Amino acid sequence: MDVKSLQQHLLALATLHETGAPVVSCYLNLEPGPLAYRGALDARVELLRRSLPEPRRSQVAAALEPIEAWLRARPADGSQGFALFSRAGDQPFFLPLAFRVPLPTSISVDSTPNIYHLVEIKDNYDRYVVLFATEESARILGINLGSITQDIWK
């Protein structure tokens, strides 16, 4: 993902129309391994379920279904972090984002998406270049949000 795409997603999330249904914002750190987040996520989901009254609990459970389905079906693509946003109800919404940089594992429920960690990524992992040089060759790579986006020069 590049900075422009991230900015578009941030704008869409920041302007998401509120409804009576809650938005689940789920961030997962895949740095320790592809399934390392599972225990922490399950514990946080269980805590949310116990702390929410009905009917909010069933609304959150419905919003978690697309997240769980996406996590089961996702390809192993080298991502280090996921940001997943989901809302059930009359105006369902689901946005999965994968990043080549780690994110802190967290889950929250509110009337609007929690976009703090996305803004933080933009500030911490914007654009830069890397120069690889040896006696025989040199290579310049453009890095954008942790991904190689351009092989600028060889």
N, C-alpha and C positions, 0 to 999 in steps of 0.2 A: 504494500500500500504506500502511496506517495502522500506528500503533505497536502496537495490539492484535494485528493479524495478524502483524506481525514478531515479537512476543513468543511467539505460538503456534508459529511456525516455528522460532524459537530453541529452544523447549522440545522440539519434536519432534526437531530435529537433535541437541541435547545428550543426549537419552535414546535415541537410535537404538541398537538392540541390535547389538553387534559380532558379525561372522561371520568366516569365514576369508577373505572377499573384501575387497579394499581399497575405500575410499571416495575418489572423486576430488572435490575441492573446487575449483571453477573460478570465479574472479572476473574480470570483464571491464569495462574502462573504455571507454565509448562516447562520452565527451566530445569527443575530436578528430574523430569521425565514425563512421558506422554500421559500417564495416569496418576501422577503424584498429587494432583489437585483433588482427586476423587474423595478422599477421606475428609478433607477440610470442607469441601462443598457439601457433602452429605450431612456433616455435623451442623453447618450453618443453616441449611434448609430445614433440618429437624427443629432447630431452635426457633426459626421463623414460624414454622407451623404451630409450635406450642404457644408462641407468644401472640399470635394473631387471633382475633375473634372471628366467628362466622358472621357474615358471608365472605369477609375479606380472605379468610384462609382458603376457601374453595376458589376464589378468583386468582390467588397467588399460585395455587396448585395447577390451575388451567394455564397460567402464564409460563409455568415451568416446563410444561409438556413439550413445546417446540424447542426449548433449550436442550432438554434431555435427548430428544430425537436427533437434533443437529450434532450433539456430542457423540452419539452412537454411530452416526453415519459419516462423520468428518474424516477426510483423508489425512494420512500422516504427511504433512507438507513442510516440516521443519519450523513451524510456528513456535514461538516462545511464549506467546500470550494471546488470550482470547478476551474479547469484550462482547457480551451478548445482552441484548435488550429485548424484552418481550412483554406484551400486554395482551390479555384475552378480552372478552367482552364484546360489545357491539361494534367497536372499531379496533379489531386486533392489529397488532404491530409486532414485527419480529425483525431484528437486525443483528446478524452475526458478523463480527469483525475479527480477523486474524492478523497478528503482528509478528515480526521477526525479532522483537524485543520483549523482555518479560514484563508482566503486569502483576501487581499484588493480587492475591486471591481474596476476593470479597464479594458479598452479595447484599443488595439492599432493595427495599421495597418502598416506593413513594408514588405520589401522583405524577411526577415527572422523572425522566431518566437522570441518573447520577453520572455526569460526564467529567467529573474532576480528573480521573485518571487519564482520560483521553487528552485533556488539555495539558496535563503534565507530560505525557508522551511527546506532544508537539513541541513543548518547551525544551525537553531534555534530549530528544533525538531528531532534531531537525535535519538539515542537510550538511554534508561535509564530503571531502574527497580524501582518498587514501592513495599514497604513492608507494608502490613496491619497486625497489630498484636493486639490481644485482650487477655484477660486472658485465654480464651478457645481455641483459634486457631491463626494460622499465615498463611499468604499467600504472595507469592512473584510473581509479574507479570512483564513480559517483555513488555515494551512500545516502539513502533517503529513508528515514524512520527504521534504520537497522537493516534495510535490504539494499543490495547492489542494484541500482537502477540504470547505470550507464557504464559501459566500458569506454571511457573517454579517449584513452590513447594507449597504444602498445608500441 
